[in-house]
């Protein structure tokens, strides 16, 4: 399954590491409003870096979205 992570902070890093350990999952993109954070995490896992979560969830390749943002953004993004 192809996965995107929305949020490239501490929790996003932890989720990316977990995805790498699960053979059935592949991280294809990381999204963060601070694009440099998205780029840094995405580069570590060979994924695309995005700045807008809407772009990430519209990607037809994505099977699963992990929302790893501060609490105030969880519901609006989910």
mmCIF file as gemmi writes it, N, C-alpha and C atoms, coordinates in Angstrom:
data_model
loop_
_atom_site.group_PDB
_atom_site.id
_atom_site.type_symbol
_atom_site.label_atom_id
_atom_site.label_alt_id
_atom_site.label_comp_id
_atom_site.label_asym_id
_atom_site.label_entity_id
_atom_site.label_seq_id
_atom_site.pdbx_PDB_ins_code
_atom_site.Cartn_x
_atom_site.Cartn_y
_atom_site.Cartn_z
_atom_site.occupancy
_atom_site.B_iso_or_equiv
_atom_site.pdbx_formal_charge
_atom_site.auth_seq_id
_atom_site.auth_asym_id
_atom_site.pdbx_PDB_model_num
ATOM 1 N N . UNK Axp A 1 ? 0.842 -1.179 0 1 0 ? 1 A 1
ATOM 2 C CA . UNK Axp A 1 ? 0 0 0 1 0 ? 1 A 1
ATOM 3 C C . UNK Axp A 1 ? 0.888 1.243 0 1 0 ? 1 A 1
ATOM 4 N N . UNK Axp A 2 ? 0.497 2.221 -0.766 1 0 ? 2 A 1
ATOM 5 C CA . UNK Axp A 2 ? 1.211 3.491 -0.835 1 0 ? 2 A 1
ATOM 6 C C . UNK Axp A 2 ? 0.678 4.441 0.225 1 0 ? 2 A 1
ATOM 7 N N . UNK Axp A 3 ? 1.603 5.063 0.947 1 0 ? 3 A 1
ATOM 8 C CA . UNK Axp A 3 ? 1.247 5.9 2.093 1 0 ? 3 A 1
ATOM 9 C C . UNK Axp A 3 ? 1.79 7.309 1.902 1 0 ? 3 A 1
ATOM 10 N N . UNK Axp A 4 ? 1.017 8.29 2.343 1 0 ? 4 A 1
ATOM 11 C CA . UNK Axp A 4 ? 1.507 9.659 2.464 1 0 ? 4 A 1
ATOM 12 C C . UNK Axp A 4 ? 1.382 10.072 3.923 1 0 ? 4 A 1
ATOM 13 N N . UNK Axp A 5 ? 2.315 10.87 4.376 1 0 ? 5 A 1
ATOM 14 C CA . UNK Axp A 5 ? 2.28 11.411 5.735 1 0 ? 5 A 1
ATOM 15 C C . UNK Axp A 5 ? 2.061 12.909 5.632 1 0 ? 5 A 1
ATOM 16 N N . UNK Axp A 6 ? 1.067 13.404 6.361 1 0 ? 6 A 1
ATOM 17 C CA . UNK Axp A 6 ? 0.821 14.838 6.454 1 0 ? 6 A 1
ATOM 18 C C . UNK Axp A 6 ? 1.375 15.277 7.799 1 0 ? 6 A 1
ATOM 19 N N . UNK Axp A 7 ? 2.466 16.018 7.762 1 0 ? 7 A 1
ATOM 20 C CA . UNK Axp A 7 ? 3.143 16.469 8.975 1 0 ? 7 A 1
ATOM 21 C C . UNK Axp A 7 ? 4.523 15.851 9.066 1 0 ? 7 A 1
ATOM 22 N N . UNK Axp A 8 ? 5.545 16.679 8.979 1 0 ? 8 A 1
ATOM 23 C CA . UNK Axp A 8 ? 6.923 16.175 8.965 1 0 ? 8 A 1
ATOM 24 C C . UNK Axp A 8 ? 7.686 16.519 10.241 1 0 ? 8 A 1
ATOM 25 N N . UNK Axp A 9 ? 6.96 16.626 11.333 1 0 ? 9 A 1
ATOM 26 C CA . UNK Axp A 9 ? 7.597 16.875 12.616 1 0 ? 9 A 1
ATOM 27 C C . UNK Axp A 9 ? 7.997 15.556 13.283 1 0 ? 9 A 1
ATOM 28 N N . UNK Axp A 10 ? 8.095 15.564 14.583 1 0 ? 10 A 1
ATOM 29 C CA . UNK Axp A 10 ? 8.53 14.392 15.345 1 0 ? 10 A 1
ATOM 30 C C . UNK Axp A 10 ? 7.659 13.171 15.064 1 0 ? 10 A 1
ATOM 31 N N . UNK Axp A 11 ? 6.352 13.328 15.116 1 0 ? 11 A 1
ATOM 32 C CA . UNK Axp A 11 ? 5.455 12.188 14.894 1 0 ? 11 A 1
ATOM 33 C C . UNK Axp A 11 ? 5.543 11.707 13.454 1 0 ? 11 A 1
ATOM 34 N N . UNK Axp A 12 ? 5.65 12.624 12.502 1 0 ? 12 A 1
ATOM 35 C CA . UNK Axp A 12 ? 5.825 12.239 11.109 1 0 ? 12 A 1
ATOM 36 C C . UNK Axp A 12 ? 7.066 11.391 10.913 1 0 ? 12 A 1
ATOM 37 N N . UNK Axp A 13 ? 8.161 11.76 11.575 1 0 ? 13 A 1
ATOM 38 C CA . UNK Axp A 13 ? 9.402 10.983 11.499 1 0 ? 13 A 1
ATOM 39 C C . UNK Axp A 13 ? 9.209 9.582 12.081 1 0 ? 13 A 1
ATOM 40 N N . UNK Axp A 14 ? 8.51 9.509 13.2 1 0 ? 14 A 1
ATOM 41 C CA . UNK Axp A 14 ? 8.256 8.2 13.812 1 0 ? 14 A 1
ATOM 42 C C . UNK Axp A 14 ? 7.387 7.326 12.909 1 0 ? 14 A 1
ATOM 43 N N . UNK Axp A 15 ? 6.379 7.919 12.295 1 0 ? 15 A 1
ATOM 44 C CA . UNK Axp A 15 ? 5.513 7.144 11.398 1 0 ? 15 A 1
ATOM 45 C C . UNK Axp A 15 ? 6.262 6.682 10.161 1 0 ? 15 A 1
ATOM 46 N N . UNK Axp A 16 ? 7.133 7.51 9.623 1 0 ? 16 A 1
ATOM 47 C CA . UNK Axp A 16 ? 7.922 7.124 8.45 1 0 ? 16 A 1
ATOM 48 C C . UNK Axp A 16 ? 8.831 5.944 8.776 1 0 ? 16 A 1
ATOM 49 N N . UNK Axp A 17 ? 9.448 5.963 9.947 1 0 ? 17 A 1
ATOM 50 C CA . UNK Axp A 17 ? 10.312 4.847 10.355 1 0 ? 17 A 1
ATOM 51 C C . UNK Axp A 17 ? 9.503 3.561 10.491 1 0 ? 17 A 1
ATOM 52 N N . UNK Axp A 18 ? 8.289 3.677 11.023 1 0 ? 18 A 1
ATOM 53 C CA . UNK Axp A 18 ? 7.427 2.495 11.169 1 0 ? 18 A 1
ATOM 54 C C . UNK Axp A 18 ? 7.019 1.953 9.804 1 0 ? 18 A 1
ATOM 55 N N . UNK Axp A 19 ? 6.69 2.845 8.882 1 0 ? 19 A 1
ATOM 56 C CA . UNK Axp A 19 ? 6.313 2.422 7.528 1 0 ? 19 A 1
ATOM 57 C C . UNK Axp A 19 ? 7.442 1.634 6.883 1 0 ? 19 A 1
ATOM 58 N N . UNK Axp A 20 ? 8.658 2.098 7.065 1 0 ? 20 A 1
ATOM 59 C CA . UNK Axp A 20 ? 9.814 1.421 6.465 1 0 ? 20 A 1
ATOM 60 C C . UNK Axp A 20 ? 9.939 -0.018 6.961 1 0 ? 20 A 1
ATOM 61 N N . UNK Axp A 21 ? 9.555 -0.269 8.199 1 0 ? 21 A 1
ATOM 62 C CA . UNK Axp A 21 ? 9.677 -1.611 8.777 1 0 ? 21 A 1
ATOM 63 C C . UNK Axp A 21 ? 8.579 -2.563 8.319 1 0 ? 21 A 1
ATOM 64 N N . UNK Axp A 22 ? 7.513 -2.035 7.76 1 0 ? 22 A 1
ATOM 65 C CA . UNK Axp A 22 ? 6.386 -2.866 7.335 1 0 ? 22 A 1
ATOM 66 C C . UNK Axp A 22 ? 6.495 -3.103 5.835 1 0 ? 22 A 1
ATOM 67 N N . UNK Axp A 23 ? 6.781 -4.302 5.467 1 0 ? 23 A 1
ATOM 68 C CA . UNK Axp A 23 ? 7.066 -4.639 4.064 1 0 ? 23 A 1
ATOM 69 C C . UNK Axp A 23 ? 5.912 -4.334 3.106 1 0 ? 23 A 1
ATOM 70 N N . UNK Axp A 24 ? 4.682 -4.362 3.57 1 0 ? 24 A 1
ATOM 71 C CA . UNK Axp A 24 ? 3.535 -4.119 2.7 1 0 ? 24 A 1
ATOM 72 C C . UNK Axp A 24 ? 3.283 -2.639 2.423 1 0 ? 24 A 1
ATOM 73 N N . UNK Axp A 25 ? 4.008 -1.756 3.117 1 0 ? 25 A 1
ATOM 74 C CA . UNK Axp A 25 ? 3.791 -0.323 2.973 1 0 ? 25 A 1
ATOM 75 C C . UNK Axp A 25 ? 4.965 0.349 2.272 1 0 ? 25 A 1
ATOM 76 N N . UNK Axp A 26 ? 4.653 1.421 1.548 1 0 ? 26 A 1
ATOM 77 C CA . UNK Axp A 26 ? 5.683 2.206 0.854 1 0 ? 26 A 1
ATOM 78 C C . UNK Axp A 26 ? 5.325 3.679 1.001 1 0 ? 26 A 1
ATOM 79 N N . UNK Axp A 27 ? 6.228 4.45 1.586 1 0 ? 27 A 1
ATOM 80 C CA . UNK Axp A 27 ? 6.019 5.888 1.726 1 0 ? 27 A 1
ATOM 81 C C . UNK Axp A 27 ? 6.277 6.554 0.38 1 0 ? 27 A 1
ATOM 82 N N . UNK Axp A 28 ? 5.244 7.195 -0.172 1 0 ? 28 A 1
ATOM 83 C CA . UNK Axp A 28 ? 5.426 7.832 -1.478 1 0 ? 28 A 1
ATOM 84 C C . UNK Axp A 28 ? 5.463 9.35 -1.401 1 0 ? 28 A 1
ATOM 85 N N . UNK Axp A 29 ? 4.94 9.924 -0.309 1 0 ? 29 A 1
ATOM 86 C CA . UNK Axp A 29 ? 5.006 11.384 -0.186 1 0 ? 29 A 1
ATOM 87 C C . UNK Axp A 29 ? 4.904 11.815 1.268 1 0 ? 29 A 1
ATOM 88 N N . UNK Axp A 30 ? 5.489 12.991 1.504 1 0 ? 30 A 1
ATOM 89 C CA . UNK Axp A 30 ? 5.436 13.638 2.812 1 0 ? 30 A 1
ATOM 90 C C . UNK Axp A 30 ? 4.993 15.068 2.562 1 0 ? 30 A 1
ATOM 91 N N . UNK Axp A 31 ? 4.053 15.534 3.357 1 0 ? 31 A 1
ATOM 92 C CA . UNK Axp A 31 ? 3.526 16.875 3.183 1 0 ? 31 A 1
ATOM 93 C C . UNK Axp A 31 ? 3.684 17.666 4.473 1 0 ? 31 A 1
ATOM 94 N N . UNK Axp A 32 ? 4.142 18.898 4.329 1 0 ? 32 A 1
ATOM 95 C CA . UNK Axp A 32 ? 4.243 19.799 5.473 1 0 ? 32 A 1
ATOM 96 C C . UNK Axp A 32 ? 4.181 21.22 4.931 1 0 ? 32 A 1
ATOM 97 N N . UNK Axp A 33 ? 3.501 22.142 5.628 1 0 ? 33 A 1
ATOM 98 C CA . UNK Axp A 33 ? 3.448 23.524 5.138 1 0 ? 33 A 1
ATOM 99 C C . UNK Axp A 33 ? 4.826 24.182 5.095 1 0 ? 33 A 1
ATOM 100 N N . UNK Axp A 34 ? 5.751 23.679 5.908 1 0 ? 34 A 1
ATOM 101 C CA . UNK Axp A 34 ? 7.14 24.128 5.825 1 0 ? 34 A 1
ATOM 102 C C . UNK Axp A 34 ? 7.834 23.137 4.884 1 0 ? 34 A 1
ATOM 103 N N . UNK Axp A 35 ? 7.908 23.519 3.622 1 0 ? 35 A 1
ATOM 104 C CA . UNK Axp A 35 ? 8.348 22.591 2.573 1 0 ? 35 A 1
ATOM 105 C C . UNK Axp A 35 ? 9.733 21.992 2.848 1 0 ? 35 A 1
ATOM 106 N N . UNK Axp A 36 ? 10.636 22.741 3.482 1 0 ? 36 A 1
ATOM 107 C CA . UNK Axp A 36 ? 11.96 22.188 3.775 1 0 ? 36 A 1
ATOM 108 C C . UNK Axp A 36 ? 11.888 21.008 4.734 1 0 ? 36 A 1
ATOM 109 N N . UNK Axp A 37 ? 10.942 21.043 5.675 1 0 ? 37 A 1
ATOM 110 C CA . UNK Axp A 37 ? 10.758 19.893 6.576 1 0 ? 37 A 1
ATOM 111 C C . UNK Axp A 37 ? 10.267 18.69 5.792 1 0 ? 37 A 1
ATOM 112 N N . UNK Axp A 38 ? 9.321 18.919 4.891 1 0 ? 38 A 1
ATOM 113 C CA . UNK Axp A 38 ? 8.818 17.826 4.052 1 0 ? 38 A 1
ATOM 114 C C . UNK Axp A 38 ? 9.946 17.256 3.202 1 0 ? 38 A 1
ATOM 115 N N . UNK Axp A 39 ? 10.762 18.117 2.613 1 0 ? 39 A 1
ATOM 116 C CA . UNK Axp A 39 ? 11.876 17.667 1.77 1 0 ? 39 A 1
ATOM 117 C C . UNK Axp A 39 ? 12.87 16.825 2.554 1 0 ? 39 A 1
ATOM 118 N N . UNK Axp A 40 ? 13.188 17.27 3.756 1 0 ? 40 A 1
ATOM 119 C CA . UNK Axp A 40 ? 14.172 16.546 4.576 1 0 ? 40 A 1
ATOM 120 C C . UNK Axp A 40 ? 13.687 15.13 4.883 1 0 ? 40 A 1
ATOM 121 N N . UNK Axp A 41 ? 12.456 14.998 5.326 1 0 ? 41 A 1
ATOM 122 C CA . UNK Axp A 41 ? 11.922 13.675 5.665 1 0 ? 41 A 1
ATOM 123 C C . UNK Axp A 41 ? 11.721 12.834 4.412 1 0 ? 41 A 1
ATOM 124 N N . UNK Axp A 42 ? 11.173 13.421 3.376 1 0 ? 42 A 1
ATOM 125 C CA . UNK Axp A 42 ? 10.93 12.684 2.136 1 0 ? 42 A 1
ATOM 126 C C . UNK Axp A 42 ? 12.234 12.148 1.546 1 0 ? 42 A 1
ATOM 127 N N . UNK Axp A 43 ? 13.276 12.943 1.577 1 0 ? 43 A 1
ATOM 128 C CA . UNK Axp A 43 ? 14.569 12.531 1.031 1 0 ? 43 A 1
ATOM 129 C C . UNK Axp A 43 ? 15.091 11.275 1.727 1 0 ? 43 A 1
ATOM 130 N N . UNK Axp A 44 ? 14.904 11.199 3.036 1 0 ? 44 A 1
ATOM 131 C CA . UNK Axp A 44 ? 15.391 10.041 3.806 1 0 ? 44 A 1
ATOM 132 C C . UNK Axp A 44 ? 14.745 8.741 3.354 1 0 ? 44 A 1
ATOM 133 N N . UNK Axp A 45 ? 13.548 8.818 2.789 1 0 ? 45 A 1
ATOM 134 C CA . UNK Axp A 45 ? 12.797 7.614 2.434 1 0 ? 45 A 1
ATOM 135 C C . UNK Axp A 45 ? 12.491 7.509 0.941 1 0 ? 45 A 1
ATOM 136 N N . UNK Axp A 46 ? 13.097 8.369 0.148 1 0 ? 46 A 1
ATOM 137 C CA . UNK Axp A 46 ? 12.881 8.312 -1.293 1 0 ? 46 A 1
ATOM 138 C C . UNK Axp A 46 ? 11.47 8.667 -1.719 1 0 ? 46 A 1
ATOM 139 N N . UNK Axp A 47 ? 10.85 9.563 -0.999 1 0 ? 47 A 1
ATOM 140 C CA . UNK Axp A 47 ? 9.459 9.955 -1.273 1 0 ? 47 A 1
ATOM 141 C C . UNK Axp A 47 ? 9.42 11.37 -1.864 1 0 ? 47 A 1
ATOM 142 N N . UNK Axp A 48 ? 8.254 11.752 -2.343 1 0 ? 48 A 1
ATOM 143 C CA . UNK Axp A 48 ? 8.036 13.113 -2.839 1 0 ? 48 A 1
ATOM 144 C C . UNK Axp A 48 ? 7.755 14.035 -1.666 1 0 ? 48 A 1
ATOM 145 N N . UNK Axp A 49 ? 8.128 15.301 -1.804 1 0 ? 49 A 1
ATOM 146 C CA . UNK Axp A 49 ? 7.854 16.314 -0.787 1 0 ? 49 A 1
ATOM 147 C C . UNK Axp A 49 ? 6.809 17.276 -1.318 1 0 ? 49 A 1
ATOM 148 N N . UNK Axp A 50 ? 5.792 17.538 -0.494 1 0 ? 50 A 1
ATOM 149 C CA . UNK Axp A 50 ? 4.699 18.426 -0.879 1 0 ? 50 A 1
ATOM 150 C C . UNK Axp A 50 ? 4.477 19.476 0.199 1 0 ? 50 A 1
ATOM 151 N N . UNK Axp A 51 ? 3.908 20.615 -0.194 1 0 ? 51 A 1
ATOM 152 C CA . UNK Axp A 51 ? 3.646 21.673 0.769 1 0 ? 51 A 1
ATOM 153 C C . UNK Axp A 51 ? 2.19 21.795 1.171 1 0 ? 51 A 1
ATOM 154 N N . UNK Axp A 52 ? 1.282 21.18 0.416 1 0 ? 52 A 1
ATOM 155 C CA . UNK Axp A 52 ? -0.149 21.312 0.689 1 0 ? 52 A 1
ATOM 156 C C . UNK Axp A 52 ? -0.759 19.919 0.852 1 0 ? 52 A 1
ATOM 157 N N . UNK Axp A 53 ? -1.395 19.672 1.976 1 0 ? 53 A 1
ATOM 158 C CA . UNK Axp A 53 ? -1.95 18.339 2.242 1 0 ? 53 A 1
ATOM 159 C C . UNK Axp A 53 ? -3.026 17.962 1.228 1 0 ? 53 A 1
ATOM 160 N N . UNK Axp A 54 ? -3.72 18.941 0.657 1 0 ? 54 A 1
ATOM 161 C CA . UNK Axp A 54 ? -4.763 18.633 -0.331 1 0 ? 54 A 1
ATOM 162 C C . UNK Axp A 54 ? -4.167 17.957 -1.57 1 0 ? 54 A 1
ATOM 163 N N . UNK Axp A 55 ? -2.985 18.4 -1.956 1 0 ? 55 A 1
ATOM 164 C CA . UNK Axp A 55 ? -2.294 17.774 -3.086 1 0 ? 55 A 1
ATOM 165 C C . UNK Axp A 55 ? -1.965 16.32 -2.76 1 0 ? 55 A 1
ATOM 166 N N . UNK Axp A 56 ? -1.554 16.073 -1.548 1 0 ? 56 A 1
ATOM 167 C CA . UNK Axp A 56 ? -1.184 14.712 -1.132 1 0 ? 56 A 1
ATOM 168 C C . UNK Axp A 56 ? -2.379 13.77 -1.181 1 0 ? 56 A 1
ATOM 169 N N . UNK Axp A 57 ? -3.515 14.208 -0.67 1 0 ? 57 A 1
ATOM 170 C CA . UNK Axp A 57 ? -4.665 13.299 -0.612 1 0 ? 57 A 1
ATOM 171 C C . UNK Axp A 57 ? -5.367 13.133 -1.953 1 0 ? 57 A 1
ATOM 172 N N . UNK Axp A 58 ? -5.116 14.028 -2.903 1 0 ? 58 A 1
ATOM 173 C CA . UNK Axp A 58 ? -5.683 13.887 -4.251 1 0 ? 58 A 1
ATOM 174 C C . UNK Axp A 58 ? -4.891 12.923 -5.127 1 0 ? 58 A 1
ATOM 175 N N . UNK Axp A 59 ? -3.684 12.594 -4.719 1 0 ? 59 A 1
ATOM 176 C CA . UNK Axp A 59 ? -2.828 11.708 -5.506 1 0 ? 59 A 1
ATOM 177 C C . UNK Axp A 59 ? -3.48 10.322 -5.614 1 0 ? 59 A 1
ATOM 178 N N . UNK Axp A 60 ? -3.782 9.898 -6.811 1 0 ? 60 A 1
ATOM 179 C CA . UNK Axp A 60 ? -4.467 8.623 -7.046 1 0 ? 60 A 1
ATOM 180 C C . UNK Axp A 60 ? -3.632 7.408 -6.632 1 0 ? 60 A 1
ATOM 181 N N . UNK Axp A 61 ? -2.338 7.584 -6.47 1 0 ? 61 A 1
ATOM 182 C CA . UNK Axp A 61 ? -1.482 6.462 -6.053 1 0 ? 61 A 1
ATOM 183 C C . UNK Axp A 61 ? -1.602 6.165 -4.558 1 0 ? 61 A 1
ATOM 184 N N . UNK Axp A 62 ? -2.117 7.116 -3.797 1 0 ? 62 A 1
ATOM 185 C CA . UNK Axp A 62 ? -2.164 7.005 -2.336 1 0 ? 62 A 1
ATOM 186 C C . UNK Axp A 62 ? -3.308 6.099 -1.895 1 0 ? 62 A 1
ATOM 187 N N . UNK Axp A 63 ? -2.96 5.107 -1.075 1 0 ? 63 A 1
ATOM 188 C CA . UNK Axp A 63 ? -3.955 4.208 -0.487 1 0 ? 63 A 1
ATOM 189 C C . UNK Axp A 63 ? -4.256 4.57 0.97 1 0 ? 63 A 1
ATOM 190 N N . UNK Axp A 64 ? -3.287 5.195 1.638 1 0 ? 64 A 1
ATOM 191 C CA . UNK Axp A 64 ? -3.425 5.478 3.069 1 0 ? 64 A 1
ATOM 192 C C . UNK Axp A 64 ? -2.785 6.83 3.374 1 0 ? 64 A 1
ATOM 193 N N . UNK Axp A 65 ? -3.469 7.607 4.21 1 0 ? 65 A 1
ATOM 194 C CA . UNK Axp A 65 ? -2.95 8.897 4.65 1 0 ? 65 A 1
ATOM 195 C C . UNK Axp A 65 ? -2.776 8.846 6.162 1 0 ? 65 A 1
ATOM 196 N N . UNK Axp A 66 ? -1.593 9.203 6.62 1 0 ? 66 A 1
ATOM 197 C CA . UNK Axp A 66 ? -1.338 9.316 8.056 1 0 ? 66 A 1
ATOM 198 C C . UNK Axp A 66 ? -1.256 10.799 8.378 1 0 ? 66 A 1
ATOM 199 N N . UNK Axp A 67 ? -2.137 11.252 9.264 1 0 ? 67 A 1
ATOM 200 C CA . UNK Axp A 67 ? -2.156 12.654 9.67 1 0 ? 67 A 1
ATOM 201 C C . UNK Axp A 67 ? -1.343 12.757 10.959 1 0 ? 67 A 1
ATOM 202 N N . UNK Axp A 68 ? -0.175 13.373 10.844 1 0 ? 68 A 1
ATOM 203 C CA . UNK Axp A 68 ? 0.754 13.492 11.971 1 0 ? 68 A 1
ATOM 204 C C . UNK Axp A 68 ? 1.001 14.974 12.244 1 0 ? 68 A 1
ATOM 205 N N . UNK Axp A 69 ? -0.067 15.666 12.573 1 0 ? 69 A 1
ATOM 206 C CA . UNK Axp A 69 ? -0.026 17.116 12.759 1 0 ? 69 A 1
ATOM 207 C C . UNK Axp A 69 ? -0.354 17.472 14.198 1 0 ? 69 A 1
ATOM 208 N N . UNK Axp A 70 ? -0.18 18.748 14.553 1 0 ? 70 A 1
ATOM 209 C CA . UNK Axp A 70 ? -0.671 19.179 15.872 1 0 ? 70 A 1
ATOM 210 C C . UNK Axp A 70 ? -2.183 18.929 15.968 1 0 ? 70 A 1
ATOM 211 N N . UNK Axp A 71 ? -2.659 18.75 17.179 1 0 ? 71 A 1
ATOM 212 C CA . UNK Axp A 71 ? -4.061 18.38 17.42 1 0 ? 71 A 1
ATOM 213 C C . UNK Axp A 71 ? -5.075 19.26 16.705 1 0 ? 71 A 1
ATOM 214 N N . UNK Axp A 72 ? -4.84 20.552 16.634 1 0 ? 72 A 1
ATOM 215 C CA . UNK Axp A 72 ? -5.846 21.446 16.038 1 0 ? 72 A 1
ATOM 216 C C . UNK Axp A 72 ? -6.069 21.191 14.55 1 0 ? 72 A 1
ATOM 217 N N . UNK Axp A 73 ? -5.155 20.5 13.883 1 0 ? 73 A 1
ATOM 218 C CA . UNK Axp A 73 ? -5.28 20.222 12.46 1 0 ? 73 A 1
ATOM 219 C C . UNK Axp A 73 ? -5.766 18.812 12.162 1 0 ? 73 A 1
ATOM 220 N N . UNK Axp A 74 ? -5.828 17.947 13.149 1 0 ? 74 A 1
ATOM 221 C CA . UNK Axp A 74 ? -6.214 16.556 12.913 1 0 ? 74 A 1
ATOM 222 C C . UNK Axp A 74 ? -7.59 16.444 12.278 1 0 ? 74 A 1
ATOM 223 N N . UNK Axp A 75 ? -8.601 17.003 12.885 1 0 ? 75 A 1
ATOM 224 C CA . UNK Axp A 75 ? -9.964 16.878 12.371 1 0 ? 75 A 1
ATOM 225 C C . UNK Axp A 75 ? -10.146 17.55 11.011 1 0 ? 75 A 1
ATOM 226 N N . UNK Axp A 76 ? -9.683 18.8 10.826 1 0 ? 76 A 1
ATOM 227 C CA . UNK Axp A 76 ? -9.879 19.417 9.507 1 0 ? 76 A 1
ATOM 228 C C . UNK Axp A 76 ? -9.233 18.625 8.358 1 0 ? 76 A 1
ATOM 229 N N . UNK Axp A 77 ? -8.086 18.053 8.597 1 0 ? 77 A 1
ATOM 230 C CA . UNK Axp A 77 ? -7.405 17.287 7.537 1 0 ? 77 A 1
ATOM 231 C C . UNK Axp A 77 ? -8.06 15.928 7.348 1 0 ? 77 A 1
ATOM 232 N N . UNK Axp A 78 ? -8.376 15.272 8.46 1 0 ? 78 A 1
ATOM 233 C CA . UNK Axp A 78 ? -9.02 13.954 8.358 1 0 ? 78 A 1
ATOM 234 C C . UNK Axp A 78 ? -10.373 14.07 7.712 1 0 ? 78 A 1
